[in-house]
């Protein structure tokens, strides 16, 4: 490990680089700049020198669940794959892992969201449908007491033939982690 050097930073001589990790489709600049993975900001300090900065005050937006923009295991994601703070309402799922390919998701993964160059493997939290849960017509998990409850999930499979007895319908999603969701209709 390199010895850390104390550098006095004069604001008039600092060039800030925008965080590449924030927002959809943006990759963290850390590796390109030689900064550690938990770097929050990269600052150019003079000619050919880089300062890797990390915020130490809580709540830290880059920690899992904080909504800092770079998806990591433990983060909450919207249906579009963007990281959102877990304290907000309406997030779709919590990442159990971020992997390079959908088939690399660990066991226990219930859904997966493809992102630009990685895949977020999602667990059972949020709106990810699970067996026995009720879903809306958009196949998002809702309370079974809700007026939006349209069907109950009976199983998941690779084809409609995998649906158990008592399933009235199934929905398919091409390229999805679980391509078939088997349903028992609550309202017709």
DRENDO-75527 format. One line per field, with one value per atom (N, C-alpha, C, CB): residue number from 1; atom name; x, y, z. Coordinates in Angstrom, 1 decimal. Glycine has a CB too. Example, Ala and Ser with C-alpha at 12.3 -4.5 7.8 and 13.67 -1.06 7.14 Angstrom:
% residues 2
marro [1:1:1:1:2:2:2:2]
marke [N:CA:C:CB:N:CA:C:CB]
c1 [13.2:12.3:13.2:11.3:12.8:13.7:12.9:14.1]
c2 [-5.7:-4.5:-3.3:-4.5:-2.2:-1.1:0.0:-0.6]
c3 [7.8:7.8:7.8:9.0:7.1:7.1:7.9:5.7]
END
This chain:
% residues 188
marro [1:1:1:1:2:2:2:2:3:3:3:3:4:4:4:4:5:5:5:5:6:6:6:6:7:7:7:7:8:8:8:8:9:9:9:9:10:10:10:10:11:11:11:11:12:12:12:12:13:13:13:13:14:14:14:14:15:15:15:15:16:16:16:16:17:17:17:17:18:18:18:18:19:19:19:19:20:20:20:20:21:21:21:21:22:22:22:22:23:23:23:23:24:24:24:24:25:25:25:25:26:26:26:26:27:27:27:27:28:28:28:28:29:29:29:29:30:30:30:30:31:31:31:31:32:32:32:32:33:33:33:33:34:34:34:34:35:35:35:35:36:36:36:36:37:37:37:37:38:38:38:38:39:39:39:39:40:40:40:40:41:41:41:41:42:42:42:42:43:43:43:43:44:44:44:44:45:45:45:45:46:46:46:46:47:47:47:47:48:48:48:48:49:49:49:49:50:50:50:50:51:51:51:51:52:52:52:52:53:53:53:53:54:54:54:54:55:55:55:55:56:56:56:56:57:57:57:57:58:58:58:58:59:59:59:59:60:60:60:60:61:61:61:61:62:62:62:62:63:63:63:63:64:64:64:64:65:65:65:65:66:66:66:66:67:67:67:67:68:68:68:68:69:69:69:69:70:70:70:70:71:71:71:71:72:72:72:72:73:73:73:73:74:74:74:74:75:75:75:75:76:76:76:76:77:77:77:77:78:78:78:78:79:79:79:79:80:80:80:80:81:81:81:81:82:82:82:82:83:83:83:83:84:84:84:84:85:85:85:85:86:86:86:86:87:87:87:87:88:88:88:88:89:89:89:89:90:90:90:90:91:91:91:91:92:92:92:92:93:93:93:93:94:94:94:94:95:95:95:95:96:96:96:96:97:97:97:97:98:98:98:98:99:99:99:99:100:100:100:100:101:101:101:101:102:102:102:102:103:103:103:103:104:104:104:104:105:105:105:105:106:106:106:106:107:107:107:107:108:108:108:108:109:109:109:109:110:110:110:110:111:111:111:111:112:112:112:112:113:113:113:113:114:114:114:114:115:115:115:115:116:116:116:116:117:117:117:117:118:118:118:118:119:119:119:119:120:120:120:120:121:121:121:121:122:122:122:122:123:123:123:123:124:124:124:124:125:125:125:125:126:126:126:126:127:127:127:127:128:128:128:128:129:129:129:129:130:130:130:130:131:131:131:131:132:132:132:132:133:133:133:133:134:134:134:134:135:135:135:135:136:136:136:136:137:137:137:137:138:138:138:138:139:139:139:139:140:140:140:140:141:141:141:141:142:142:142:142:143:143:143:143:144:144:144:144:145:145:145:145:146:146:146:146:147:147:147:147:148:148:148:148:149:149:149:149:150:150:150:150:151:151:151:151:152:152:152:152:153:153:153:153:154:154:154:154:155:155:155:155:156:156:156:156:157:157:157:157:158:158:158:158:159:159:159:159:160:160:160:160:161:161:161:161:162:162:162:162:163:163:163:163:164:164:164:164:165:165:165:165:166:166:166:166:167:167:167:167:168:168:168:168:169:169:169:169:170:170:170:170:171:171:171:171:172:172:172:172:173:173:173:173:174:174:174:174:175:175:175:175:176:176:176:176:177:177:177:177:178:178:178:178:179:179:179:179:180:180:180:180:181:181:181:181:182:182:182:182:183:183:183:183:184:184:184:184:185:185:185:185:186:186:186:186:187:187:187:187:188:188:188:188]
marke [N:CA:C:CB:N:CA:C:CB:N:CA:C:CB:N:CA:C:CB:N:CA:C:CB:N:CA:C:CB:N:CA:C:CB:N:CA:C:CB:N:CA:C:CB:N:CA:C:CB:N:CA:C:CB:N:CA:C:CB:N:CA:C:CB:N:CA:C:CB:N:CA:C:CB:N:CA:C:CB:N:CA:C:CB:N:CA:C:CB:N:CA:C:CB:N:CA:C:CB:N:CA:C:CB:N:CA:C:CB:N:CA:C:CB:N:CA:C:CB:N:CA:C:CB:N:CA:C:CB:N:CA:C:CB:N:CA:C:CB:N:CA:C:CB:N:CA:C:CB:N:CA:C:CB:N:CA:C:CB:N:CA:C:CB:N:CA:C:CB:N:CA:C:CB:N:CA:C:CB:N:CA:C:CB:N:CA:C:CB:N:CA:C:CB:N:CA:C:CB:N:CA:C:CB:N:CA:C:CB:N:CA:C:CB:N:CA:C:CB:N:CA:C:CB:N:CA:C:CB:N:CA:C:CB:N:CA:C:CB:N:CA:C:CB:N:CA:C:CB:N:CA:C:CB:N:CA:C:CB:N:CA:C:CB:N:CA:C:CB:N:CA:C:CB:N:CA:C:CB:N:CA:C:CB:N:CA:C:CB:N:CA:C:CB:N:CA:C:CB:N:CA:C:CB:N:CA:C:CB:N:CA:C:CB:N:CA:C:CB:N:CA:C:CB:N:CA:C:CB:N:CA:C:CB:N:CA:C:CB:N:CA:C:CB:N:CA:C:CB:N:CA:C:CB:N:CA:C:CB:N:CA:C:CB:N:CA:C:CB:N:CA:C:CB:N:CA:C:CB:N:CA:C:CB:N:CA:C:CB:N:CA:C:CB:N:CA:C:CB:N:CA:C:CB:N:CA:C:CB:N:CA:C:CB:N:CA:C:CB:N:CA:C:CB:N:CA:C:CB:N:CA:C:CB:N:CA:C:CB:N:CA:C:CB:N:CA:C:CB:N:CA:C:CB:N:CA:C:CB:N:CA:C:CB:N:CA:C:CB:N:CA:C:CB:N:CA:C:CB:N:CA:C:CB:N:CA:C:CB:N:CA:C:CB:N:CA:C:CB:N:CA:C:CB:N:CA:C:CB:N:CA:C:CB:N:CA:C:CB:N:CA:C:CB:N:CA:C:CB:N:CA:C:CB:N:CA:C:CB:N:CA:C:CB:N:CA:C:CB:N:CA:C:CB:N:CA:C:CB:N:CA:C:CB:N:CA:C:CB:N:CA:C:CB:N:CA:C:CB:N:CA:C:CB:N:CA:C:CB:N:CA:C:CB:N:CA:C:CB:N:CA:C:CB:N:CA:C:CB:N:CA:C:CB:N:CA:C:CB:N:CA:C:CB:N:CA:C:CB:N:CA:C:CB:N:CA:C:CB:N:CA:C:CB:N:CA:C:CB:N:CA:C:CB:N:CA:C:CB:N:CA:C:CB:N:CA:C:CB:N:CA:C:CB:N:CA:C:CB:N:CA:C:CB:N:CA:C:CB:N:CA:C:CB:N:CA:C:CB:N:CA:C:CB:N:CA:C:CB:N:CA:C:CB:N:CA:C:CB:N:CA:C:CB:N:CA:C:CB:N:CA:C:CB:N:CA:C:CB:N:CA:C:CB:N:CA:C:CB:N:CA:C:CB:N:CA:C:CB:N:CA:C:CB:N:CA:C:CB:N:CA:C:CB:N:CA:C:CB:N:CA:C:CB:N:CA:C:CB:N:CA:C:CB:N:CA:C:CB:N:CA:C:CB:N:CA:C:CB:N:CA:C:CB:N:CA:C:CB:N:CA:C:CB:N:CA:C:CB:N:CA:C:CB:N:CA:C:CB:N:CA:C:CB:N:CA:C:CB:N:CA:C:CB:N:CA:C:CB:N:CA:C:CB:N:CA:C:CB:N:CA:C:CB:N:CA:C:CB:N:CA:C:CB:N:CA:C:CB:N:CA:C:CB:N:CA:C:CB:N:CA:C:CB:N:CA:C:CB:N:CA:C:CB:N:CA:C:CB:N:CA:C:CB:N:CA:C:CB:N:CA:C:CB:N:CA:C:CB]
c1 [0.8:0.0:0.9:-1.0:0.5:1.3:1.2:0.9:2.2:2.2:1.4:3.6:0.5:-0.4:0.4:-1.7:0.3:1.0:0.0:1.7:0.3:-0.6:-0.3:-0.3:-1.3:-1.1:-2.0:-1.5:-1.5:-2.3:-2.9:-1.4:-4.2:-4.9:-5.4:-6.2:-4.9:-5.3:-6.5:-4.1:-7.6:-8.8:-8.6:-9.9:-7.7:-7.5:-6.7:-6.9:-6.1:-5.3:-5.8:-3.9:-7.1:-7.7:-8.6:-8.5:-8.4:-9.3:-10.1:-8.5:-11.4:-12.3:-12.7:-13.5:-12.7:-13.2:-14.6:-12.3:-15.6:-16.9:-16.9:-17.9:-17.7:-17.8:-18.4:-18.7:-17.7:-18.3:-19.2:-17.2:-19.2:-20.0:-21.5:-19.5:-21.8:-23.1:-24.0:-23.1:-25.2:-26.1:-26.0:-25.8:-27.1:-27.2:-26.1:-28.5:-25.6:-24.7:-23.3:-25.2:-23.0:-21.7:-20.9:-21.8:-19.6:-18.7:-17.8:-17.8:-17.5:-16.7:-15.3:-16.5:-14.8:-13.5:-12.3:-13.4:-12.7:-11.7:-10.5:-12.3:-10.9:-9.8:-8.9:-10.4:-9.5:-8.7:-7.7:-9.6:-8.1:-7.3:-6.4:-8.1:-6.4:-5.6:-6.2:-4.2:-7.5:-8.1:-8.7:-9.1:-8.8:-9.5:-11.0:-9.3:-11.6:-13.0:-14.0:-13.4:-13.7:-14.6:-14.3:-14.5:-13.7:-13.4:-14.7:-12.4:-15.0:-16.2:-15.9:-16.7:-14.7:-14.4:-13.0:-14.7:-12.7:-11.3:-11.0:-11.2:-9.9:-9.5:-8.1:-9.5:-7.9:-6.5:-5.8:-6.6:-4.7:-3.9:-2.6:-3.7:-2.5:-1.3:-1.1:-0.1:0.0:0.3:0.6:1.5:-0.2:0.0:-0.3:1.4:-0.9:-1.2:-2.7:-0.6:-3.1:-4.5:-4.7:-5.1:-5.8:-6.2:-7.5:-6.4:-7.5:-8.7:-9.4:-8.3:-10.6:-11.2:-12.4:-11.7:-12.6:-13.7:-14.4:-13.3:-15.7:-16.5:-16.6:-17.9:-16.4:-16.4:-17.6:-15.2:-18.4:-19.6:-20.8:-20.0:-21.6:-22.8:-24.0:-23.0:-25.0:-25.1:-24.3:-26.6:-23.6:-22.8:-23.6:-21.4:-23.8:-24.6:-24.0:-24.8:-22.7:-22.1:-22.2:-20.7:-22.6:-22.7:-23.9:-22.7:-23.9:-25.1:-26.4:-24.9:-27.3:-28.6:-28.7:-29.0:-27.6:-27.6:-28.0:-26.3:-28.0:-28.4:-27.3:-29.6:-26.1:-25.0:-24.7:-23.8:-25.4:-25.2:-24.5:-24.5:-23.6:-22.9:-23.4:-21.3:-24.2:-24.8:-23.8:-25.7:-24.1:-23.3:-24.2:-22.3:-23.7:-24.5:-25.1:-23.7:-26.3:-27.0:-27.7:-26.0:-27.5:-28.2:-29.6:-27.4:-30.5:-31.8:-31.9:-32.9:-32.6:-32.6:-34.0:-31.9:-34.2:-35.5:-35.6:-35.7:-36.7:-36.9:-35.9:-38.3:-35.5:-34.6:-33.1:-34.7:-32.8:-31.5:-30.7:-30.7:-31.3:-30.7:-30.7:-31.3:-29.7:-29.6:-30.5:-28.2:-31.3:-32.1:-31.9:-33.6:-32.0:-31.9:-33.0:-32.0:-32.6:-33.5:-34.6:-32.8:-34.3:-35.3:-36.4:-34.6:-36.4:-37.4:-38.4:-36.9:-39.6:-40.7:-40.6:-42.1:-41.0:-41.2:-40.0:-41.5:-38.9:-37.8:-38.2:-36.5:-37.6:-38.0:-37.4:-37.6:-36.0:-35.4:-34.0:-35.2:-33.6:-32.3:-31.3:-32.4:-30.1:-29.1:-28.4:-28.0:-28.4:-27.6:-26.2:-28.3:-26.0:-24.7:-24.8:-24.3:-23.6:-23.5:-22.5:-23.0:-22.9:-22.0:-21.9:-22.6:-21.1:-20.9:-21.9:-19.5:-22.5:-23.5:-24.6:-22.8:-25.8:-27.0:-26.9:-28.2:-26.2:-26.1:-25.1:-25.7:-24.4:-23.5:-24.1:-22.3:-25.4:-26.1:-26.1:-27.6:-25.9:-25.9:-27.2:-25.3:-27.2:-28.5:-29.3:-28.3:-30.5:-31.4:-31.7:-30.6:-31.2:-31.5:-33.0:-30.5:-33.8:-35.2:-35.4:-36.1:-34.6:-34.8:-33.4:-35.9:-33.3:-32.0:-32.3:-31.1:-31.5:-31.7:-30.4:-32.0:-30.5:-29.3:-29.0:-29.6:-27.7:-27.3:-26.3:-26.6:-25.6:-24.7:-23.7:-24.0:-22.9:-21.8:-21.9:-20.5:-23.0:-23.1:-24.6:-22.5:-24.8:-26.1:-26.3:-26.4:-27.4:-27.8:-28.7:-28.5:-28.2:-29.0:-29.8:-28.0:-31.1:-32.0:-32.6:-33.1:-32.7:-33.3:-34.8:-32.6:-35.4:-36.8:-37.4:-37.2:-36.5:-37.0:-37.6:-35.9:-38.4:-38.9:-40.1:-37.9:-40.2:-41.4:-41.2:-41.9:-40.0:-39.7:-40.8:-38.3:-41.5:-42.5:-41.8:-43.2:-42.5:-42.1:-43.3:-41.5:-43.1:-44.2:-45.1:-43.6:-46.4:-47.4:-47.7:-46.8:-47.0:-47.2:-48.3:-45.9:-48.9:-49.9:-49.2:-51.1:-49.7:-49.1:-50.2:-48.2:-49.8:-50.7:-50.7:-50.3:-51.5:-51.5:-50.2:-52.6:-49.3:-48.0:-47.0:-47.6:-47.4:-46.6:-45.6:-45.9:-46.0:-45.2:-45.9:-45.1:-45.1:-45.7:-46.5:-44.5:-47.7:-48.5:-49.1:-49.7:-49.7:-50.4:-51.6:-50.8:-51.9:-53.0:-54.3:-53.0:-54.3:-55.5:-55.7:-55.3:-54.7:-54.8:-55.8:-53.4:-56.5:-57.4:-56.6:-58.2:-55.3:-54.5:-54.1:-53.2:-54.4:-54.0:-54.8:-54.3:-54.1:-54.7:-54.6:-54.1:-53.4:-53.2:-52.2:-52.6:-52.2:-51.2:-50.2:-51.9:-48.9:-47.8:-47.8:-46.4:-47.9:-47.9:-46.6:-49.0:-45.8:-44.5:-43.8:-44.6:-42.5:-41.7:-41.1:-40.6:-40.9:-40.4:-39.8:-41.5:-39.4:-38.7:-39.8:-37.7:-40.9:-42.0:-43.4:-41.8:-44.5:-45.8:-46.1:-46.8:-45.4:-45.6:-45.1:-44.9:-44.3:-43.8:-44.8:-42.5:-45.9:-46.8:-47.6:-47.8:-47.8:-48.5:-50.0:-48.2:-50.7:-52.2:-52.7:-52.7:-53.8:-54.3:-53.8:-53.9:-52.9:-52.4:-53.4:-50.9:-53.9:-54.9:-54.2:-55.9:-53.1:-52.3:-50.9:-52.9:-50.1:-48.7:-48.3:-47.8:-47.3:-46.7:-45.3:-46.8:-44.8:-43.5:-42.7:-43.4:-41.4:-40.5:-39.3:-40.2:-39.1:-37.9:-36.6:-38.0:-35.7:-34.4:-34.3:-33.9:-35.4:-35.5:-34.8:-36.9:-34.5:-33.9:-34.8:-33.4:-36.1:-37.2:-38.2:-37.9:-38.1:-38.8:-40.3:-38.3:-40.8:-42.2:-42.7:-42.6:-43.7:-44.3:-45.7:-44.3:-46.0:-47.3:-48.2:-47.1:-49.4:-50.4:-51.7:-50.6:-52.3:-53.7:-54.4:-53.9:-55.4:-56.1:-57.0:-56.9:-56.9:-57.8:-59.0:-57.1:-58.9:-60.0:-60.0:-59.9:-61.2:-61.3:-62.1:-62.0]
c2 [-1.2:0.0:1.2:0.0:2.2:3.4:4.2:4.3:4.9:5.8:7.0:6.2:7.5:8.7:9.9:8.6:10.9:12.1:13.2:12.4:14.1:15.3:16.3:15.8:16.8:17.9:19.0:17.3:20.2:21.4:21.8:22.6:21.9:22.2:23.6:21.3:24.3:25.7:25.8:26.6:26.3:26.2:26.9:26.9:27.9:28.5:27.7:29.9:26.6:25.7:24.3:25.7:24.1:22.8:22.7:22.5:21.6:21.2:20.1:20.9:20.3:19.2:18.4:19.7:17.1:16.3:15.9:15.0:15.9:15.4:14.0:15.7:13.6:12.2:11.4:12.0:10.5:9.6:8.6:9.0:8.4:7.3:7.8:6.9:9.0:9.5:9.4:10.9:9.0:9.0:7.7:10.1:7.5:6.2:6.2:6.1:5.0:4.8:5.4:5.4:5.8:6.4:5.4:7.7:5.3:4.4:5.1:3.6:4.6:5.2:5.5:4.4:6.7:7.1:6.6:8.6:6.0:5.7:4.9:4.9:3.8:2.9:3.6:1.6:4.4:5.1:6.1:5.9:6.6:7.6:7.0:8.7:5.7:5.1:5.3:5.6:5.6:5.8:4.5:7.0:4.4:3.2:3.2:3.2:2.1:1.9:2.8:0.5:3.2:4.0:5.5:3.6:5.9:7.3:8.0:7.5:9.2:10.0:11.1:10.6:11.6:12.8:12.7:14.1:13.0:13.0:14.5:12.1:14.9:16.3:16.3:17.1:17.1:17.3:18.4:17.7:18.1:19.0:19.3:18.4:20.3:20.6:19.7:20.5:19.8:19.1:17.6:19.7:16.7:15.3:14.7:15.0:15.4:14.8:14.8:15.7:13.7:13.5:13.3:12.2:13.9:13.6:12.8:15.0:11.7:10.9:11.2:9.3:11.7:12.2:11.3:13.6:11.1:10.4:11.2:9.0:11.2:11.9:11.0:12.3:11.6:10.8:11.1:11.0:12.1:12.4:11.5:13.9:11.2:10.4:11.3:9.3:11.0:9.8:10.0:9.6:8.9:9.0:8.4:8.1:9.2:8.7:7.6:9.9:7.3:6.2:4.9:6.6:4.9:3.6:2.9:3.8:1.5:0.8:1.3:-0.7:1.6:2.1:3.6:1.6:4.3:5.8:6.5:6.2:5.8:6.5:7.3:7.4:6.9:7.7:7.6:7.3:6.8:6.8:5.6:8.0:5.0:3.8:2.6:3.9:1.8:0.6:-0.4:-0.1:-0.8:-1.8:-2.7:-1.1:-3.9:-4.8:-4.0:-6.0:-4.2:-3.5:-2.3:-3.2:-1.8:-0.6:-0.9:0.0:0.1:-0.1:0.6:0.7:-0.1:0.3:0.5:-0.7:1.4:1.6:0.6:3.0:0.5:-0.4:-0.1:-0.4:1.1:1.5:1.2:3.0:0.6:0.3:1.4:-0.1:2.5:3.6:3.4:5.0:3.8:3.7:4.8:3.7:4.4:5.4:5.1:5.3:6.2:5.9:4.9:7.3:4.0:3.0:3.7:1.9:4.9:5.6:6.2:6.7:6.2:6.7:5.6:7.4:6.0:5.0:4.7:5.6:3.5:3.1:2.4:4.2:2.1:1.5:0.0:1.5:-0.5:-1.8:-3.0:-1.9:-2.9:-4.1:-3.7:-5.2:-4.5:-4.3:-5.3:-4.5:-4.8:-5.6:-6.5:-4.7:-7.8:-8.7:-8.9:-10.1:-8.6:-8.6:-7.8:-10.1:-7.3:-6.7:-7.6:-5.2:-8.2:-9.1:-8.7:-10.6:-9.4:-9.1:-9.7:-9.5:-10.9:-11.6:-12.0:-12.8:-12.1:-12.5:-13.9:-12.5:-14.8:-16.2:-16.3:-17.1:-15.2:-15.2:-14.8:-14.3:-14.5:-14.0:-15.2:-13.6:-14.9:-15.9:-16.6:-15.4:-17.7:-18.4:-17.4:-19.8:-17.5:-16.5:-15.3:-16.2:-15.1:-14.0:-14.2:-13.8:-13.2:-13.3:-12.6:-12.8:-11.6:-10.8:-10.2:-9.7:-9.7:-9.1:-8.0:-10.1:-6.9:-5.7:-5.5:-4.4:-5.5:-5.3:-3.8:-5.8:-3.5:-2.1:-2.0:-1.7:-0.9:-0.7:-1.8:0.6:-2.1:-3.1:-4.1:-2.4:-4.2:-5.1:-5.5:-4.5:-6.4:-6.8:-6.7:-8.3:-6.2:-6.1:-7.3:-4.8:-8.2:-9.3:-8.9:-10.5:-9.0:-8.5:-9.6:-7.8:-9.2:-10.1:-9.9:-10.0:-10.2:-10.2:-8.9:-11.3:-7.9:-6.7:-5.8:-5.9:-4.8:-3.8:-4.4:-3.5:-4.1:-4.5:-5.8:-3.4:-6.4:-7.6:-8.7:-8.1:-9.2:-10.3:-11.5:-10.6:-12.1:-13.4:-14.3:-13.1:-15.6:-16.6:-16.3:-18.0:-16.3:-16.0:-14.6:-16.5:-13.7:-12.2:-11.8:-11.4:-10.7:-10.2:-9.2:-9.6:-9.1:-8.1:-7.3:-8.8:-6.1:-5.3:-5.8:-3.8:-5.2:-5.6:-5.3:-4.8:-4.5:-4.2:-5.2:-2.7:-6.2:-7.2:-6.6:-8.1:-5.6:-5.1:-5.5:-3.5:-5.9:-6.4:-5.3:-6.8:-5.7:-4.8:-5.6:-4.2:-4.9:-5.6:-6.3:-4.6:-7.5:-8.3:-7.6:-9.7:-6.6:-5.9:-4.7:-5.4:-4.3:-3.2:-3.4:-2.9:-2.3:-2.3:-2.6:-1.0:-2.4:-2.7:-4.1:-1.8:-4.9:-6.4:-7.0:-7.1:-7.6:-8.2:-9.7:-7.6:-10.2:-11.6:-12.0:-12.1:-13.3:-13.8:-14.6:-14.6:-14.5:-15.2:-16.6:-14.5:-17.6:-19.0:-19.7:-19.8:-19.2:-19.8:-19.0:-21.3:-19.3:-18.8:-19.9:-17.9:-19.7:-20.8:-20.3:-21.8:-21.2:-20.9:-20.9:-22.0:-21.6:-21.6:-21.7:-22.7:-21.5:-21.6:-23.0:-21.2:-24.0:-25.4:-25.6:-26.3:-24.7:-24.8:-24.4:-24.0:-23.7:-23.2:-24.3:-22.2:-24.2:-25.3:-25.2:-25.2:-26.3:-26.3:-25.1:-27.7:-24.5:-23.4:-22.0:-23.4:-22.1:-20.8:-20.6:-21.0:-19.4:-19.0:-18.4:-18.0:-17.7:-17.1:-17.1:-15.6:-16.6:-16.4:-15.2:-17.6:-14.5:-13.4:-13.7:-12.0:-13.3:-13.6:-12.3:-14.4:-12.4:-11.2:-11.8:-10.5:-11.4:-11.9:-11.4:-11.5:-12.4:-12.0:-11.7:-10.8:-12.0:-11.7:-12.9:-11.5:-12.6:-13.6:-14.7:-13.0:-14.4:-15.4:-15.0:-15.3:-15.7:-15.3:-15.5:-16.0:-16.4:-16.6:-16.5:-18.0:-15.7:-15.5:-16.1:-14.0:-17.1:-17.8:-17.1:-19.4:-17.0:-16.2:-16.8:-14.8:-16.6:-16.9:-15.6:-17.8:-15.4:-14.1:-13.9:-14.0:-12.7:-12.4:-11.7:-11.5:-10.9:-10.2:-10.4:-8.6:-10.7:-11.0:-9.9:-12.3]
c3 [0.0:0.0:0.0:1.2:-0.8:-0.9:0.4:-2.1:0.7:1.8:1.4:2.4:2.3:1.9:2.2:2.7:1.3:1.4:1.7:0.1:2.6:2.9:1.9:4.4:1.3:0.3:0.6:-1.2:0.6:0.8:-0.5:1.4:-0.5:-1.7:-1.7:-1.8:-2.7:-2.9:-3.9:-3.4:-3.4:-4.3:-5.7:-3.6:-5.8:-7.0:-8.0:-6.8:-7.5:-8.4:-8.5:-7.8:-8.2:-8.2:-9.5:-6.9:-10.2:-11.3:-10.9:-12.6:-10.8:-10.4:-11.6:-9.6:-11.5:-12.6:-12.2:-12.8:-13.1:-12.7:-12.4:-13.9:-11.4:-11.0:-12.1:-9.7:-12.6:-13.7:-13.2:-14.5:-11.9:-11.3:-11.1:-10.0:-11.2:-10.9:-12.2:-10.3:-12.1:-13.2:-14.0:-14.1:-14.8:-15.6:-16.7:-16.2:-16.9:-18.0:-17.8:-19.2:-16.6:-16.4:-15.5:-15.7:-15.9:-15.2:-14.2:-16.2:-13.1:-12.1:-12.7:-10.9:-12.4:-12.9:-12.1:-13.1:-10.9:-9.9:-10.5:-8.8:-11.2:-11.6:-12.6:-12.3:-13.5:-14.5:-13.8:-15.4:-12.7:-12.0:-10.9:-11.4:-10.7:-9.7:-8.3:-9.8:-8.2:-6.9:-6.4:-7.0:-5.1:-4.5:-4.8:-3.0:-4.7:-5.0:-4.3:-4.8:-3.0:-2.3:-2.4:-0.8:-3.5:-3.7:-4.1:-4.9:-3.5:-3.8:-4.8:-2.5:-4.8:-5.7:-6.1:-5.0:-7.3:-7.8:-8.2:-9.1:-7.7:-7.8:-8.4:-6.5:-9.5:-10.0:-9.2:-11.6:-8.7:-7.9:-8.6:-6.4:-9.3:-10.1:-11.3:-9.1:-11.8:-13.1:-12.8:-13.8:-13.3:-13.2:-11.9:-13.6:-11.0:-9.7:-9.4:-8.6:-8.8:-8.5:-7.0:-9.3:-6.5:-5.1:-5.1:-4.3:-4.4:-4.3:-3.0:-4.4:-3.0:-1.8:-1.4:-2.0:-0.1:0.4:1.5:0.9:1.5:2.5:3.7:2.0:4.9:6.1:7.0:6.9:6.6:7.4:7.1:7.3:8.1:7.8:7.7:8.9:7.0:6.1:4.9:5.8:4.5:3.3:2.1:3.5:1.1:0.0:-0.8:-1.0:-0.7:-1.5:-0.8:-1.8:0.5:1.2:0.7:2.7:0.8:0.3:0.9:0.7:0.0:0.4:0.4:1.7:0.2:0.3:-1.0:0.7:-2.1:-3.3:-4.0:-3.1:-3.8:-4.3:-5.8:-3.6:-6.6:-8.0:-8.6:-8.4:-7.9:-8.4:-7.7:-8.1:-8.4:-7.8:-7.2:-8.8:-6.0:-5.3:-4.6:-4.3:-4.1:-3.3:-2.1:-2.9:-1.8:-0.7:-1.1:0.3:-2.4:-2.8:-3.3:-4.0:-3.3:-3.8:-5.2:-2.9:-6.1:-7.5:-8.0:-8.4:-8.9:-9.6:-10.7:-10.1:-11.3:-12.5:-13.6:-13.0:-13.7:-14.8:-14.4:-15.0:-13.3:-12.9:-12.2:-14.1:-12.0:-11.3:-9.8:-11.7:-9.1:-7.7:-7.1:-7.1:-6.1:-5.3:-3.8:-5.7:-3.0:-1.6:-1.1:-0.8:-0.3:0.3:1.1:1.0:1.6:2.5:1.7:3.3:0.3:-0.5:-0.8:-1.8:-1.2:-1.5:-3.0:-1.2:-3.3:-4.7:-5.4:-5.4:-4.7:-5.3:-5.6:-4.5:-6.7:-7.2:-6.4:-8.6:-6.3:-5.6:-5.0:-6.6:-4.1:-3.4:-4.0:-1.9:-4.4:-5.1:-4.0:-5.7:-4.3:-3.5:-4.1:-3.4:-5.4:-6.0:-7.3:-6.3:-7.7:-9.1:-9.8:-9.0:-10.9:-11.6:-13.1:-11.5:-13.8:-15.3:-16.2:-15.7:-15.8:-16.6:-15.7:-17.4:-16.3:-15.6:-15.0:-16.5:-15.8:-15.3:-14.1:-16.4:-13.8:-12.7:-11.4:-13.0:-11.4:-10.2:-9.2:-10.5:-7.9:-6.8:-6.6:-5.5:-6.0:-5.6:-4.7:-5.0:-4.7:-3.9:-4.7:-2.7:-5.9:-6.7:-7.3:-7.9:-7.1:-7.6:-8.9:-6.5:-9.2:-10.4:-10.7:-10.3:-11.9:-12.3:-13.2:-13.0:-13.1:-14.0:-14.7:-13.1:-16.1:-16.9:-16.9:-18.4:-16.6:-16.6:-17.8:-15.3:-18.0:-19.1:-19.3:-19.0:-18.3:-18.4:-17.3:-18.5:-16.6:-15.5:-15.3:-14.2:-14.3:-14.0:-12.5:-14.5:-12.1:-10.6:-10.3:-10.3:-9.4:-9.0:-7.8:-8.6:-7.8:-6.8:-5.9:-7.4:-4.6:-3.6:-3.5:-2.3:-2.4:-2.2:-1.7:-1.2:-1.4:-0.9:-2.0:-0.1:-1.6:-2.6:-3.3:-3.6:-4.6:-5.4:-6.2:-6.3:-6.0:-6.8:-6.4:-6.5:-7.4:-7.2:-6.6:-8.4:-5.6:-5.0:-5.0:-3.5:-4.9:-4.8:-3.6:-4.7:-3.9:-2.8:-2.7:-1.5:-3.3:-3.2:-4.2:-3.4:-4.0:-5.0:-5.8:-4.2:-7.1:-8.0:-8.7:-9.1:-9.2:-9.9:-11.4:-9.9:-12.2:-13.6:-14.3:-14.4:-13.7:-14.3:-13.7:-13.9:-12.9:-12.3:-11.3:-13.4:-10.6:-9.5:-8.2:-9.6:-7.2:-6.0:-5.2:-5.0:-4.8:-4.0:-2.9:-5.0:-1.9:-0.8:-1.4:0.3:-0.9:-1.3:-0.9:-0.7:0.0:0.4:-0.5:1.9:-1.3:-2.2:-3.3:-2.8:-3.7:-4.8:-6.1:-4.9:-6.1:-7.3:-7.5:-7.2:-6.4:-6.5:-7.6:-5.1:-8.5:-9.7:-9.7:-11.0:-9.2:-9.2:-8.1:-10.6:-7.8:-6.8:-7.6:-5.7:-7.3:-7.9:-7.4:-7.7:-8.4:-8.0:-8.2:-8.7:-9.1:-9.4:-10.5:-9.9:-10.7:-11.8:-12.6:-11.2:-13.9:-14.7:-16.0:-15.0:-16.8:-18.1:-19.2:-18.4:-19.0:-20.0:-19.2:-21.0:-20.0:-19.4:-18.9:-20.4:-19.5:-19.0:-17.6:-20.0:-17.1:-15.7:-14.7:-15.6:-15.1:-14.1:-13.5:-14.8:-12.1:-11.4:-11.6:-9.9:-11.2:-11.3:-10.4:-10.8:-10.8:-10.1:-10.7:-8.6:-11.6:-12.3:-13.4:-12.8:-13.4:-14.5:-15.7:-14.0:-15.5:-16.5:-16.2:-16.7:-17.2:-17.0:-17.8:-17.2:-17.4:-18.2:-18.5:-17.4:-19.7:-20.1:-20.2:-21.4:-20.0:-20.3:-20.9:-18.9:-22.2:-22.9:-22.3:-24.4:-22.2:-21.7:-20.2:-22.4:-19.5:-18.0:-17.3:-17.6:-16.1:-15.2:-14.9:-13.8:-14.7:-14.6:-15.7:-13.1:-16.8:-18.0:-17.9:-19.2:-17.0:-16.9:-15.5:-17.4:-15.2:-13.9:-14.0:-13.5:-13.2:-13.2:-12.2:-12.8:-12.6:-11.8:-11.6:-12.4:-10.4:-10.1:-10.0:-8.8:-10.9:-10.9:-9.7:-12.2:-9.2:-8.0:-8.5:-7.0:-9.6:-10.2:-11.6:-9.8:-12.2:-13.6:-14.3:-13.8]
END
